[in-house]
Amino acid sequence: MTPMRAADTELRSARPRMANVAKKVSWSGRARDEPETEPEPEPGEATPLLNGAGPGRRSRQFTHSSFLRIGQLSNVDLDDDAHELETEVPHQFPNEIPHNEKLLSLKYESLDYDNSENQLFLEEERRINHAAFQTVEIKRWVICGMIGILTGLVACFIDIVVEKLAGLKYKVVKDNIDKFTEKGGLSFSLLLWATLNSSVVMVGSIIVAFIEPVAAGSGIPQIKCYLNGVKIPHVVRLKTLMVKVCGVILSVVGGLAVGKEGPMIHSGAVIAAGISQGRSTSLKRDFKIFEYFRRDTEKRDFVSAGAAAGVSAAFGAPVGGVLFSLEEGASFWNQFLTWRIFFASMISTFTLNSVLSVYHGNAWDLSNPGLINFGRFDNEKMEYTIQEIPIFIVMGVVGGILGAMFNALNYWLTMFRIRYIHRPCLQVVEAMLVAAVTAAVGFVMIYCSRDCQPLQGNAVAYPLQLFCADGEYNSMATAFFNTPEKSVVSLFHDPPGTYNPMTLGMFTLMYFFLACWTYGLTVSAGVFIPSLLIGAAWGRLFGISLSYLTGSIWADPGKYALMGAAAQLGGIVRMTLSLTVIMMEATSNVTYGFPIMLVLMTAKIVGDFFVEGLYDMHIQLQSVPFLHWEAPVTSHSLTAREVMSTPVTCLRRKEKVGTIVDILSDASSNHNGFPVVENETDTMQVAGLRGLILRSQLIVLLKHKVFVERANLSLVQRRLKLKDFRDAYPRFPPIQSIHVSQDERECMMDLTEFMNPSPYTVPQEASLPRVFKLFRALGLRHLVVVDNRNEVVGMVTRKDLARYRLGKEGLEELSLAQT
């Protein structure tokens, strides 16, 4: 059987429609050329939409046999180094980039979460005895411990540097305001505040926009995609971690409406990915340890532990971290993994606690479990009665509606950014503008506010007197003239009467729009703390209003601030289980577990009625082939035959080297999995499926010249070990870098030893939900479709499944495009 090549005249009709989606903005909002593994198409001839998305589409069955793209290459970042040297050419950026959310991008590759059980793998596993398996298990625990320690130390570094720099900035501005309040000329103070903010944010934005765009935002959507099985380029690189840490420090110090907690999750994931491999590909250093874990399956488990350790360090919530990894991240889970992840989370929060306690001068008092500590809520004051439960549910409804508004506004803003603000320099200018506007709004609000409160001890970090009497401070300043974390704590714990209702109302309104504008900028920043701050402000206002209306004493504003914070955050990110536990752990109060759960459930139900959660929305905006837990509910009518890509490029068990090189070099069919079929083509025997081999494996075989001359087929090929494949992981060389002479092209390669002889297969008649369940639960990358004679008829990949989703009018089929 000769390898089949995709060829169909129907493709020509699809080409013109591709021209307007040839480029699109990546996660950072930065315009990219065609993906790493594809060359630039000829002028006027863009890559066709797949599966007959062109105007010539006649019928589902015909078009699905018209063209194939079997998955994107998992571990091969063919142009990895080219990205590092990439220069910005002005004409590459059009004024507007058209964007269509009904597309599914082909630029994202899949990860191999299914082990290839070839002869090499099985031989190695059989050689490992019980003692060796125990050693591997001990190494897993050691790695999880190291992940916890390093994540905790990174969190300490961020916290201490932010505290020092923000303290310095607020002291300079406060002294300036105090000086000019007496003399007049407060406009100089405004100018100083805005300039300081813009300068700091400019540096933070430049390093993200020009050095590592994937470090923008909180990183949670990217880590969700990674754990789902999608390879986001550069997402777990050392350079990304460096930019993330520096970026988040500068964003928070620059006074933006952001938090440093969200990026900790991304930072933890990068640390986990690096440690578990025992080497740094960025630094070109191999420490020759943990080599057994150099594959996607193992790396995924450690990354989920890193994400949990990040949550734990951010909120002092180790159980919440484990549940976050389970609810938002990990697609694949088992009992042993849960225990190891909990261990990493606990080590992370303990490390942070220990270091910060020493830093604050009370080494034996472990009272800093997380970057944000909501403080202890007084049990007597915080008690709630049965009649308050309906009030909490109403707050959940308000949180869901406000969260949906936030997400809808941010959606349109992100669409605008994708279309128009795609040059790095424009992104930096926008970030500086937002920083200056945030300072200006804060200054004007403080200036106009006449809400003066008596100064009591050191309760306020940077009290601004402005036009208040001696011994009083401006109440609005505690909300704006502070880091967001401290503002949240003051809203939770300041005694009743500390805030004027007008102050809280104005602050909520302004901060809502500032936070919405800020999320999606090209800076490293999280949305957790701004959401909590908005919710705490309107929650406190809700509590004050309630006590005015009812004249009751049980309406403690701090209690309602906590409920409002939970409702707002739940309405924006739509987390339930993990967020309930995080809030309980961060407040050290189990009493409020039930009302917090009610509030979060209500906020999620109400918010989902209007629009998706913020993270899912950003994943969808980037056209990522993300697989949810279940197939669309109305998809039982579809079968594997209608979903699969076809025809399939197959290889024979003993294949000519020249044929393999040609297939791998063919830019039009960038396949990554090749079914291996029986060798006897001249007999009447059916060429049934015998195995599956990956592009990355073929590249390693060609690199090591594992083939023999046709005349000497009886000779034994050079033996390779699994170590050769692990050493090449994760950046396999491109096929263009491997030289094969004309004589070598005539040699033969025996794939028997290296192919996976037992790939997962489904019959053509299998329903889409059944195929989806198998693919999703096992973390597959290729699923071969066979007929009743075990002949290969098609291949199901992530994109084939992800393009079916439930829309407003029923089941939708997205177009596949090289965006």
PADO-662458 format. One record per atom (N, C-alpha, C): x, y, z. Coordinates in steps of 0.2 Angstrom, whole numbers, plus 5000, padded with zeros to 4 digits. Each point is the difference from the previous one (the first is absolute). Layout:
PADO-662458
XYZ...
***
This chain:
PADO-662458
500449945000499650065000500450065000499950054995500450065000499750055004500450055003499750055004499550044996499550015003499550044996500150085002499950044995500150075001499350044999499950055004499450044999500050044994499549994995500050034994499350014998499750064999499350004998499950074997499750004994499950074997499550045004499649985004499650045005500450055004500649985001500450055004500150064997500050014994500150064996499550055002499449985000499450045001500050035008500449965004500050025007500550065001500550004995500650045002499850085000499750034996499950075000499750025007499549965003499750025006500550005006500649974999500550005005500450065001500050054995500450055000499950055006499450015002499950055005500149975007500249945001500249975007500749975000500450034995500749975000500450025006499850055004500450025006499550025005500249985006499650025006500550015006499750035005500450025006500049945005500649995002500149955005499850015007500149965005499750015007500250075002500650034998500250065003499650064996499749984995499750054996500550034995500549964999500650024995499849964993500150044995499949974994500649954998499849954998500549944998499949994992500549974997500049984994499749935000500049964994499749935000500449965006499849955002500349965006500649984998500449985006500749984999500149944995499549964999500149944996499850014993499850064998499850014993500450054997500249994994500350064996499450054998500350064998499550054998499749984993499350004999499749984994500250054994500049984994500150044994499550065000500250064997499650065000499349984997499550025003499349984997499849935001500449965003499849935001500149985008499550015004500149985007499849935001500249985006499849935002499349995000499749954997499349994999499749985007499350025001499749985006499949924999500049975005499949935000499349975000499949944998499449965000499550044996500250034994499550024996499750065002500350055004499750065002499950054995500249994994500050054994499349994997499850054996499450004997499849944996500549964998499849944996499849945004499950015006499849955004499349974998500049934998499449974998499649965005500449965003499649955005500649995005499749985006500549995006500449944998499749954997500449944999500650014995499850044995500550014995500650045002499850065003500550045002500549975006499749965004500549975005500549964997499949974994500549964997500450054995499950065000500450044996500750025002500150015006500650025003500249985007500649995002500249985006500550045003499950015007500650035003500049965007500449965001500049955006500350045005499750035005500350035006500650054998500250045004500650045000500549975004500650014998500649965003500150025007499949955005500050015007500650045002500649975000500650025003500550044996499850014993500550034996499850074999500450045002500050084999500450014995499949994994500450004994500450074999499750055002500350064999500150045007500249955005500150035006500550065001500649984997500550055000499850064996499749994994499850064996499650055004499649975005499650055003500450055005500649975002500450045004500350064996500149984994500450054996499550054996499349995001499550034996500150085001499950034995500150075000499350034998499850065002499450034998500050044994499749984995500050034993499450045000500050074999499450045000499549974995500149984994499549984995499749945002500249965005499749945002499450015003499950065003499450015004499550044996499449974998499550044997499750055005499650054998499750045005499449965003499749964997499549965003500149924999499949965005500049934999499349975001499749984994499349975001500049945005499550005004500049945005499349975000500049934999499349975000500049955006499650005005500049955005499849934998499750004994499749934998500649964996500650025001500649964998500349965005500349954998500449965005500750004997500550025004500750014997500449944999500349994995500449944998500850015003500150065002500750025002500249965007499549985004500149975006500149934999500649975003500149935000499849975006499949934999499849965006500649975004499949985006500549975004499949925000500549965001499949935000499949985008499449995002499849985006499949925001500149974994500049935000500749974998500249965005500749974999500049954993500550014996500149954995500349945002499649945001500249945002500449964995500550024997500449974995500549955004500349964996500549955003500550035004500350054999500550045004499750015007499450035000499650025006499949945004499749944997499849945004500749975003500550004996500649975002500350035006500050075000500250045006499649995006499349994999499649995006500149935003500149964995500149935003500749995004500550044998500650005003500050035007499550055001500050035007499749965005500349985005499849965006499650045005499849975005499550035005500450065004500749995001500450055003500050064996500149994994500150064995499450044999499449965000499450045000499950045006500249975006499950045006500550075000500649994997500450054999499750064996499749984994499650054996499550035004499649965004499550035004500250055005500649995003500350045005500350074996500249994994500250064996499450044999499449974999499450044999499950055006500049975006499950035006500550065001500649984998500650055001499850064995499849994994499950054995499450045003499549975002499450045003500250055006500549975004500250045006500450064997500449994995500450054997499650064997499549974996499550054997499750045006499849975005499750045006500550055002500649985002500550055003500150064995500149984994500250064995499450044998499449975000499450054999499950045006500149985006500050045006500550055000500649994998500550055000499950054995499849984994499850054995499450055002499549975003499550045003500350055005500449985005500450045005500350064996500449984995500450054996499550064998499549974996499550054997499750045006499849975006499650045005500550055003500649985001500550055004500250064995500149984994500250064995499450044999499449984999499450044999499950045006500149985006499950035006500550065001500649994998500550055001499950054995499949984993500050054995499350045000499449975002499450035001500050055006500449985005500050045006500450064998500650004997500450054998499650054995499649974995499650054996499550045004499649965004499450035004500350065005500649985002500350055005500250064997500350004994500250064996499450044998499549964997499450044998499650035006500049965006499650035006500450065002500750005000500350065003499950064995500049984993499950064995499350035001499549955001499350035001499950045006500349985006500050035006500350074999500650004997500350074999499650054996499749974994499650054996499350015002499849965005499350025003500150065004500550025003500150065004500250064995500449984995500250064996499650014994499649954998499650014994500449974994499649984995500449974994500049935000499449975002500049925000500049974993500050044995500049974993500749974999500550035004500749975000500049935003499649995005500049935003499649954996499550024996499749964995500549984995500350054997500549994995500649955002500250005007500549965002499749935001499449995003499749945001499949964993499750044995499949974993500749984997500550045001500649994996500449945003499949995007500349945003499749944998499350005000499749944998500149984993500050054995500149994993500749974999500550035003500749984999500149935002499749985006500149935003499749954995499350024998499649954996500450004993500350054998500350004993500549955000500449995005500649955000499749935001499450005004499749935000499749984994499750054996499749984994500549994994500550035000500649994995500349935000500149985007500349935000499549954998499450015001499549954998499950004992499950064998499850014993500649984995500650025002500649994995500449945002500049975006500449945002499649945000499450005004499649945000499350015001499650014994499350025000499649955004500249935000499549955003500050025008500450045003500050015007499550065002499650024995499550055001499449975004499750045004499449975003500249965006499549965002500149965006500349944999499949974994500349944998499649945001499450015004499649955001499649964994499850044995499749974994500549964997500750024999500549964997500149945003500150005007500149945004499449954999499450035000499449964999500149964994500250034994500149974994500549955000500650025003500549955000499849935004499750015005499749945004499549964996499750044996499449974995500349964995500750014998500349974995500250044994500050075001500150044994500750035001500550004995500650035001500050084999500150045005500050074998500750025000500350024994500750015000500350055006500649975002500450045005499650015007499549965001499650025006500449975007500449954999500349985006500850015000500250054997500750024999500350045006500649995001500450045005499950074999500150024994499950074998499350035002499549964998499350025002500050015008500349965004499950015007500450065002500650024997500350065002499650064998499750004994499650064998499450005004499749955002499450005004500150035007500549985003500250025007500150085000500550024995500150075000499450044998499649974995499550044997499450015006499949955004499550005005500250055005500650005002500350055005499850074997500250014994500050074997499250024999499649954999499350024999499750025006500149975006499750015006500350075003500750004999500350075003499750064995499949984994499850064996499350025001499649975005499450025002499449984996500149954995499549984996499549965004499449994998499449965004500149934998500649975003500249934999500249975007500049945000500349965006500649964998500449985005500649964998499849925002499449995001499949935002499949954994499650034995499949954994500649984997500550054998500649984997500449955004499949995007500449955004499849934997499449994997499849934998500449994994500150044995500449994994500849995002500250045005500750005002500149935003499549975005500149945002500049944995499650014995500049954994500750004997500350064998500650004997500649975004500050025007500549975004499949925000499449985000499949925000500249974994499950034994500249984994500849994999500350055003500750015000500449955004499749995006500449965005499949934998499449984998499849934998500449974995500350044995500449984995500849995001500250035006500749995002500550044995499750054997500550044995499650064998500450054997499750064997500250004993499550004996500150004992500250074999499750055004500250074998500750025002500349975005500750015002500549954998499749954996500449954997500449965005499749995006500349965005499649945001500349945001499749945001500349975007499649995005500349985006500049925001499849974995500049924999499649975006499450045002499649975006499350004997499649965003499350004998499849984993500549964997499949994993499449964998499849965005499449954999499450054999500050065002499450045000499950044994500549994995500050044994499549984995499450015001499449994995499450045003499650014995499450045002499649985005499949935001499549975005500350025007500649995001500350025007500050075001500250044995500150075001499350035001499449974997499450035002499850005007500149945003499949995007500450055005500650014998500450055004499750074999499850014994499850074999499350015004499649955000499450015004500250015008500549975002500350015007500250075001500450034995500250075000499550055000499449994996499550045000499650005007500049945003499750005007500450045005500749994999500550035005499950074999499950034994499950074999499450035003499449965000499450025003500150015008500449945002500150005007500550055003500550024996500450065002499650065000499650014995499650064999499550025006499649945002499550015004500149975007500649965001500049965006499549955000499849974995499549954999500249944997500449955004500249944996499549964998499449995003499549964998499650034994500050075001499750034994500450004994500749995001500449994994499949944996499949945004499949944998499350004996499550035003499450004997500050044993500450065001500050044994500349964994500549965001500349964995499549954997499649975005499549964997499550034997499750055002499450044997500250034993500550045001500250054994500549974995500549965003500649984996500049934998500249955004500149934998499549974997500149974994499549964996500049935002500649985003500149935002500249995007499749965004500150005007500049935003500449995005500049945004500150015007499949955005500150015007500750025002500549964997500750025002500250074998499850024994500150074998499750055005499449995002499750045005500450015006500349955003500450005006500750044999500349994994500650034998499950084999499450014997499950074999499850045007499749965004499950035007500650025003500549955000500650005003500450074997500050014993500350064997499750065003499350005000499750065003500150025007500149955004500150015007500750025001500549974996500750035001500050074998499750024994500050064997499850055006499449995003499750055005500450005006500349955002500550005006500650044998500349994994500650034998499950085001499450024997499950074999499950035007499649965005499950025006500650015004500549955000500650005004500450064998500150014993500550054998499750075001499350014999499750075002500050015007499949955004500150015008500650025002500649974997500750025002500150084997499750014994500150074997499650055005499549985002499650055004500250005008500649965001500350015007499749965005499549954999499749965005500149934997500649975001500149934996499649955003499750005006499749945003499250014999499850064997499350014999499849994993499849944998499849994993499350024998500050074999499350034999499950034993500549984996499950024993499949954995499549965000499949944996500050014992499850064998499950024993500250074998500050024994500250064998499450055002499449985000499550045003499749965006499950035005499749975006499450055002499449975000499450045001500050025007500449975005499950015007499549965003500049995006499549965004499450045001499449974998499450035001499749985007499850055004499849995007499349965000500049945003499549955000499350035002500150045006499350035003499750054995500450044997499850054995499849974994500349944998499949974993499449955000499749995006499549955000499450024995499749954997499450024996499449965002499450034998499449975002499749974993499549965002499649964994499750054995499850065003499650054996500550044995500649995001500550034996500249974994499849935000500249964994499750024993499350025000499850034994500350064998500350045005500350074998500749984997500349955002500649974997499949984993499549964999499849984993499950064996499650055002499950064996500750034998500550005005500750034998500349964995499949935000500249964995499850014993499350025000499750024994500350074997500150055005500350064998500849994997500349955004500749994998500049964993499549964998500049974994499950054994499550045002499850054994500650054999500350025006500650054999500649964997500149945001500549964997499949994993499449994998499849994993500150074996499950055003500150074997500850014999500349985005500850015000500349964994499749935000500349964995499850024993499450034999499750024993500450064998500150055005500450064998500749984998500349955004500749984999500049964993499549974998500049964994500150054994499550065000500150044995500650045000500350025005500650035001500649964997500049935002500549954997499950004992499450004998499949994992500350074997499950055003500350074998500849995000500249985005500849995001500249954995499749954998500249954995500150034993499450044999500050034993500550064999500050055005500450064999500650015004500149975006500650015005500449944999500349994995500449944999500750014999500250064999500750025000500350005008500649975001500250015007500150075003500250054995500150075003499350025002499549994996499350025002499849975006500149945001499849965007500450045006500650024999500450035005499650075002499950044994499650065001499450005004499649944998499349995003500149995007500549965002500149985007500250065004500550054997500150065003499450055001499650004995499450045001499649985005499949935001499549975005500350025007500750005001500350015006499950085002500150044995499950075001499350025002499549974996499350015002499849975007500349945001499849985007500350045006500650034999500250055005499650065000499850034994499650064999499349995004499749944998499349995003500149995008500549975002500149995007500150075003500450044997500250075003499350045000499750004995499450044999499449985006500049935000499549985005500250025007500649995002500350025007499950075001500150044994500050085001499350025001499549974996499350025001499649975006500349955003499749975006500150045006499450015004500150035006499849965006500149934999499949955005500649995004500050045006500550005005499949965006500549965002499949955005500650025005499849995007500550015005500649944999500650035001500649954999500149965007500049944999500149965006500649955000500550025003500649965001500349994993500349944998500349994994499549964995499450015001499549964996500150014992500250064998500150024993500750014999500249974994500750004999500350064997499650034996500250074997499450055000499950035006499450045001500150074997499650024996500050064996499550055004500350065002499550045004499650054995500450024995499750054995499650055003499450014999499650065003499649985006500249945003499749985007500350035005499750015006500250035006500649965003500450035004500649965003499749945004500449955000499849935003499549964996499850034994499649964996500349984993499749964997500349984993499549994995500150004994499649994994499849934999499449985001499849935000500149974993499850044994500149984994500749984998500550035004500749984998500249935003499649985005500249935002499949954994499550014996499849964995500450014994500250064998500450014994500750015001500250035006500750015001500349945004500049944997500249945003500149954995500449945002499949944996499449975001499749974994499349975000499949955006500549965002500049955005499850045007500350055001499950045007499350035000499850024994499450034999499449955002500149944997499549955001500049985008500550005003500049985007499750065004500150064999499750065003499350004999499749984994499349994999499749955004500449945001499749955004500050015008500550045002500150005007499950075004500050064996499950065003499350005003499950045006499450005004499550034996499349995002499550034997500050085001499850044994500150075000500650024998500549964998500650024997500050034993499549984996499950024993499350034999500050064997499450034998499749964994499349995000499749964994500250034993500050075000500250034993500749984998500550005005500649984998500149934997499649955004500049934997499750004993499550034999499650004994500450024994500350065001500550034995500649964999500349975005500649964999499849944996499449965002499849944997499950024992499750054999499950024992500650014997500450045002500750024997500449944999500149965006500549945000499749954995499449995000499749954995500250014993500050064998500250014993500750004999500450035005500750005000500349924999499749965005500249935000499949964993499450024997499849974994500450024994500250075000500550024995500749975001500249995006500649985002500149924998499549965001500149934998500149994993500549974998500149994992500650054998500250055004500650044998500649954999500550034997500649964999500550015006499749985006500450005006499949935004500449985004499949945004499550035006499449975000499650025006499449955000499750005007499549965001499350035001499549975000499350035001499749985006500349965004499749985006499950055005500550045002500050055005499550064998500150034993499550054998499349985001499849934998499449985001499750005007500549975005499850005007499950085003500450044997500050075002499350034998499849994994499450034997499449975005500049935001499549975003500050025008500650015003500050025007499750075001500150044995499850075000499250004999499749974995499350005000499749965005500349955002499749965006500050045006500550045002500050045006499450054999500050034994499450054999499349965001500049944998499449965000499849995008500549995004499949995007499850065004500350064998499950065003499250024998499849994993499450024998499549955004500149945001499649965004499950025007500550025003500050025007499650075001500050044994499650065000499349994999499849954996499349984998499749975006500449955003499649965005500250025007500550045001500250035007500349945004500249954997500249945004500750005001500349975005500750005002500349944997499749954998500349944997500350014993499950064997500250014993500750035001500549965002500750025000500350014993500250064999500350014993500549964998500549985004500549954998499849944998499549975003499749944998499750004993499750054998499750014994500550024994500650035003500550014995500349944998500149955005500249934998499649974995499350005001499649974995500050034994500050075000500050034993500749994996500549995004500749984997499949934996499749955004499949944997499650004994499450045001499550004994500350034994500450055001500350044994500549954997500549975004500549964997499749944996499549975004499649944997499750024993499750065000499650024994500550014994500650025002500550014994500449944998500249965005500449944998499649935000499550005003499549955000500349935003500450015005500249955004499649995006499949935002499549995006500449975005500149934999500349965005500750035003500550014996500650035002500050065004499550054997500050075002499750005007499549955001499750005007500549985005500449954999500549985004500650055001500250034995500550065000499750055005499450024999499850065004499949985007499849935002500049985006500750005004500549974996500750005002500350075001499950044995500350075001499750045006499449985002499650045005500149965007500349944999500049965006499449995004499449994996499450005003499549954996499949945004499649954996499250025001499950045005499350025001499650024994500450044995499750034994500149964994500249935001500049964994499349994997499549995003499349994997499850064996500050065003499850064997500450024994500749995001500450014994499949964994499949935002499849954994499350024997499550035004499450024997500150064995500450055003500150064996500449984993500549965001500449984994499549964995499649955002499649964996499550054996499750045004499550054997500450044995500550035001500450044996500249974993500249935001500249974994499349984996499549985003499449984996499750074996500050055004499850074997500450024994500750005002500550024995500049964994500049935000500049964995499450014995499450025003499450024996500250054995500450055001500150054996500749994995500549985003500650004997500549955003500549974997500549965003500450035005500449965004500550025005500650044996500350045003500650044997500549964997500249955004500649954997499849974994499449975000499749964994499950044994499850075002499950044995500650024996500650015004500650024997500349944996499949945002500249944997499650004993499450015000499650004994500250054995500250065003500250064995500649984997500449965003500749984996499949944996499449984999499849944995500449945002500149995007500449945002499549945000500249944997499649945000500049975007499650035004500049975007499449955001500149955003499549955001499750005007499450015000499650005006499949935003499750005006499949935003499649954996499550034997499549964996500050024993499849964995499850024994499350045000499950044995499450045000499449955000499550025004499449955002499649984994500050044994499649984995500449974994500649975002500449984994500049924999499549975003499949924999499949984993499850054996499849984993500650004995500650035003500649994996500449945002500449974995500449945001500750024998500449955002500750014998500250014993499649974996500150014992499950074998499550045003499950064998500550055003500349985006500450055004500750004997500249934998500849994999500250044994500750015001500450034994500249944996500050014993500249954995500250034994500449974995500349935001500650015005500349945002500550005005500649984996500650045002500649984998500349945004500149954997500249945003500749984998500449965005500649984998500049925001500549974996500049935000500549985006499949945002500549975006500750014998500249984994500750024998499950054994500250065001499950054996500750034997499950034994500650034997500250065003500650025002500250065003499850064996500150004994499850064995499350015001499549955000499350015001499950045007500349975005499950035007500250085000500650014997500250075000499550044996499849984994499550044996499450015004499749955003499450015004500150065005500649995004500150055006500150074997500350004994500250074997499450034997499549974999499450024996499750065004500050064998499850055004499250005000499749984995499350004999499649955005500449955002499749955004500449995007499950045004500450005006499849965005500049934998499749955005500549985005499749985006500449985005499949935003499649964997499949935002499849964993500449954999499949964994499949935002499449974998499849935001500549964996500249955003500549954997499649944997500049984994499649954997500549944998499749944998500449944999500450014993500549975000500550014995499949974993499649945000499949964994499550044995500350044995499550034996499849964994500549954998499849974994499649935001499849995006499649945001499350025001499549955001499350025000499950025008500550005004499850015007499850075001499550015005499850075001500550045004500150064998500550045003499850035007499949965005499750025006500450045004499750035005500450055005500549955004500650025001500549965004500350055006499950064999500350055005499950074999500350045004500050074999500750035002500350054995500650035002499950074999500450045005499950075000500650034996499950064997500550044997500650015004499950025006500650015005500549935000499649945000500449945000500449994994499750024994500349994993500650055000499950065002500650055000500649975004499849975006500649985004500349944996499649954997500349954996500450024994499850054997500450034994500650035002500050045006500650035003500549955002499849945002500549955002500149954995499850024994500149954994499849935001499449995003499849935002499749974994500449984995499749964994500649964997499849964995500549954997499950004993500549984996499950004992499549954998499750014995499549964997500249934999500750004998500349934998500149965006500150035006500249975006499550005005499349984998499550015005500149955006500449954999500149955005500450035006500450054999500450035005499650045005500350005006499650035006500150085000499450035000500150085001500450025006500250065000500450025006499450015006500249975006499550005005500050075003499450035002499950065003499749985007500150055005499749995007499550055001499649995004499550065002500350065002500650005003500450065002500150044994500149974994500150044994499450054998499449975001499450044999499950055006500249985006499950055005500550065000500649984998500550064999499750054995499749984995499750044994499450045003499749985005499350035002500250065004499650055000499450014996500150044993500650024999500150044994500449964995499649964996500349954995500250054994500649984997500250044994499550004995500050054996499650004994500349954994499549984996500349954995500450034995500050074999500450044996500849995002500149995007500750005002500349935000499649954998500349944999500249984993500649994999500349994993500049924998499649994995500049934998500350004992500549964999500350004994499649964995500150004993499649974995500149925001500649985002500149925001499549985006500050055006499749985006499250004998499850044995499350004999499749934997500549964997499849944998500049945005500250025006500149955006499349995002499949945004499449995003500050015008499450015003499950015007499549965003500249965004499549955003499750035007499350024999499750045005499749955006500149934999499649965005500250015007500650025001500350005007499750075004499950054995499950075003499350025000499649974996499350014999499649985007499450035001499649985005499549944997500149945002499749954997499249995002499850045005499449995002499650075001500050044994499750065001499250005001499750055003499350005001499650014993499549954999499650014994499350005002499650034995499349995001499749984993499449975000499749984993499750074997499850004994499750054997499350025003499749955002499350025002500050035008500550005003500050035007499750075000499650015005499750075001500550055002499950064999500450065002500150005007499549995005500150005007500549955002499949944997500449945002500850014998500150034994500650024998500350055004499650055002500350065004500249975007499649965003500149975006500749965001500149964994500649965000500650054999499950054996500650044998500250055006499450025003500150055006500349975006499749945002500249975006500749975000500249984994500749965000500550054997499850074999500550054998500349984994499649984995500349984993500250064996500449984995500250054995499849984993500049934999499749974994499649945001499450004997499649945001499849984993500349944998499949974994499349974999499750024994499349974998500149944995499849945002500149944995499349984998500049964995499449964997500049935003499549964998499949945003500649954998500450024995500649964998500750035003499950045005500650035003500450044996499750034994500350044996499950085002500650045000499950075002499650044995499550035003499550044995500050075002500350025006500050075002500450015007500150065002500350015006499650065004499949995006499750055004500550045005500050064999500550045004499650055004500450045005499750055004499550054996500350024995499650054996499349984997500049934998499449974997499550005006500249995006499550005005499850075003500550045001499950075003499650044995499949994994499650044995499350005001499849955004499249995001499950035007499550055000499950025007499250034999499850005006499350025001499950085000499650024995499950074999499350025002499850064999499450035001499449964996500249984994499549974996500249934999500249965005500249935000500749994998500149944997500749984999500350044995500650035001500450044995500649964998500250014994500649984997500550054998500650015004500450054999500549994994500250054996500449994995500749995002500449964997500750005002500450044996500550045003500450054996500750015002500450014996500750015002500150075002499750025006500050075003500650015004
***
